Amino acid sequence: MEIVKRNNGGLSPSAGEEFNGMIKGVSKFFMMVVFLGTIMLWIMMPTLTYRNKWLPYMRLKFGASTYFGSSGTTLFMYMFPMVVVACLGCVYLHFKKRKNPHHIVRETNGGVLSALRKPMLVKGPLGIVSATEIMFLAMFVALLLWSFITYLRNNFATITPRSAAAHGESLWQAKLESAALRIGLIGNICLAFLFLPVARGSSLLPAVGLTSESSIKYHIWLGHMVLAIFTVHGLCYVIYWVSMHETSQFLLTVVCLFCCVVSRVYMFLTLVITTPYRHERSKIHTNTLYHITHFRHEQPFQT
């Protein structure tokens, strides 16, 4: 994005414009700090440092809250950062809308950032995606894998035949129950982002240059992840409860799994029915992008 300034008489920007620019910069900086701090907490969440040192301190501070009670720690980890970022996004958008009529904003093609925004994959299960989207998707999947592997490594080290026998379980049952619980914790990370891409009127998406319409595909990706993760989570618990002869828990989970299976069948049928339309829309969108990206490089019409 390039800004061409046309001030009367070549005067420098006013103090109000400098103040608006400073507020926008400060709000963006704090948005980045809160977001990166939250990601750091999620990276540290499966580790022993978080469980033995950070978690007891947060439970002492937030778990004894008068208003939130025992769920205060969970709200602090998953809800509070997004609320803070949304408030900062409101401040940023408020000052961003104040434009000087003597300023002309135009988009320029070039540079690494504009190249990363161009479509990289056109045909495929993910639809039309850019290099930036693929990188963020890969980092998100890496976060899920890191959390799951670290959870299993730290918890399996504490499960022994003696500790399993103390709870009336065999070794494989104790490990299966621990793995099922950790799979559910991985699904909570996906749930934290699930409805953010489709929140109309949100200040988060415009602050990063997105719209709710263009972010629907992120909601679809996260929805597939959530359904897959919690289906495996439920299946592991079904196997565990059947082996432990806990019939009541098994029947309750079978009802939930039936709902998940029905939703997956519905999504599969919807995908099969809408596949021809999606291919045709992808072809039209690809041709449109080609003309947009190559229009500047074509020679002007000679008269």
C-alpha angles and dihedrals in degrees: 000000000000124000119207112200122210106180120173110259093358092281119165120255115283124254090254092058091048090050091050091050091049092050091049092050093048093047092049090048093053091044089056092046093052093045095048091045090054092049089050090053090050091049091051094043097090094046128097090239091063095043097045102035114014100038097053090050093049092047089052092050103035105017093066094052117141093222104036103028119186092350092062093097093052092048090049092052100044110018110028097061092052092049091052092048090048091052091049089048089056090054092047094049092045093059094036092062092060100092127174112237089222091062120087118199119203133169121238127199115227143070132074096285095054090047091053090053094058118100112273101174120032104167120044145080091291095054120218108351134167130221091258092055091048091051093050091046090051091049091049092050089047089054090052093048092046092051094047096046093046092047091052095045094051096043098042088055089063096047113092132163089256095052091046092049090052088064094042093255136121121237096259092047092053091049092046092052091048092049092048091052093049092049087057090051089054089054090056089066090057091046090055089064100029101100100028095088094055099042104122114213091021119149093212099071099046090046090063095038099261136120131213091245094054092044097057091097090060089055089051092050092049091045091055090049093049093050093046095046096046092044089058089043091055095044091053091052092047090055091046095049093046090052090048092047093238097150098173094056090045094054092048091051093047089060091051092046090050089057090049092049091049091051091049092050090049091050091048093051091046090051092050093048096046098041096097091049092048092052092049092048090047090053092050092046091049092053090048092051090048093055092045095049095043100039094086092053096052122097115256117255111272117223 
